[in-house]
Structure formats: structure tokens, C-alpha cells
Amino acid sequence: MTRSRSFHRFHRWTAKLRRRALRQALPEPREGELQASCPAAEVRRREWQRDQLHDLVEVEEIRLAG
């Protein structure tokens, strides 16, 4: 028994919707699109920590030199 045309069209359509949903869920950028490697909040936190460590090193160097 052969399947009907509407049956095949329906399953192609649902497969297309599944692929579209999966593509949207992936963290990969689309072609020609830039994507940050991590969220902006994470970058700000990391830079703040780096700045604080730099200040501590400077203070320690001044204290040891003086």
C-alpha cells in the first residue's frame, strides 16, 4: 500500500520545523554572523577581576619597594 502525497508532505513539513528549531537552539553562528564566545556579563566580570588583581600587584610592588 502506498502512502499518500499529503502524508509525505506533512512529514517533510514537520522535519523542516524540527531542523529549524534545532538550528535556533545551537550556539553556532549562522554564516556571516559574529557571535561572542561568552556572554557580556562574563566578560565584564573577568575584566573586573583582572583589573583588581593588577591593582593588588601594583600596591604590593610599591609596598615592597618602599
QUIURMO-V689283 format. One record per residue. RES is the residue in three letters. SS is DSSP state (h for helix, s for strand, l for the rest). NEAR is the number of other C-alpha atoms within 8 Angstrom. Layout:
<<RES & SS & NEAR> <RES & SS & NEAR>>
//
This chain:
<<MET & l & 2> <THR & l & 3> <ARG & l & 6> <SER & l & 6> <ARG & h & 6> <SER & h & 6> <PHE & h & 8> <HIS & h & 9> <ARG & h & 8> <PHE & h & 8> <HIS & h & 8> <ARG & h & 8> <TRP & h & 8> <THR & h & 8> <ALA & h & 8> <LYS & h & 8> <LEU & h & 8> <ARG & h & 8> <ARG & h & 8> <ARG & h & 8> <ALA & h & 8> <LEU & h & 8> <ARG & h & 7> <GLN & h & 7> <ALA & h & 6> <LEU & l & 6> <PRO & l & 5> <GLU & l & 5> <PRO & l & 8> <ARG & l & 5> <GLU & l & 4> <GLY & l & 5> <GLU & l & 6> <LEU & l & 5> <GLN & l & 6> <ALA & l & 6> <SER & l & 4> <CYS & l & 6> <PRO & l & 7> <ALA & h & 7> <ALA & h & 6> <GLU & h & 8> <VAL & h & 9> <ARG & h & 8> <ARG & h & 8> <ARG & h & 8> <GLU & h & 8> <TRP & h & 8> <GLN & h & 8> <ARG & h & 8> <ASP & h & 8> <GLN & h & 8> <LEU & h & 8> <HIS & h & 8> <ASP & h & 8> <LEU & h & 8> <VAL & h & 8> <GLU & h & 8> <VAL & h & 8> <GLU & h & 8> <GLU & h & 8> <ILE & h & 8> <ARG & h & 7> <LEU & h & 6> <ALA & h & 5> <GLY & l & 4>>
//
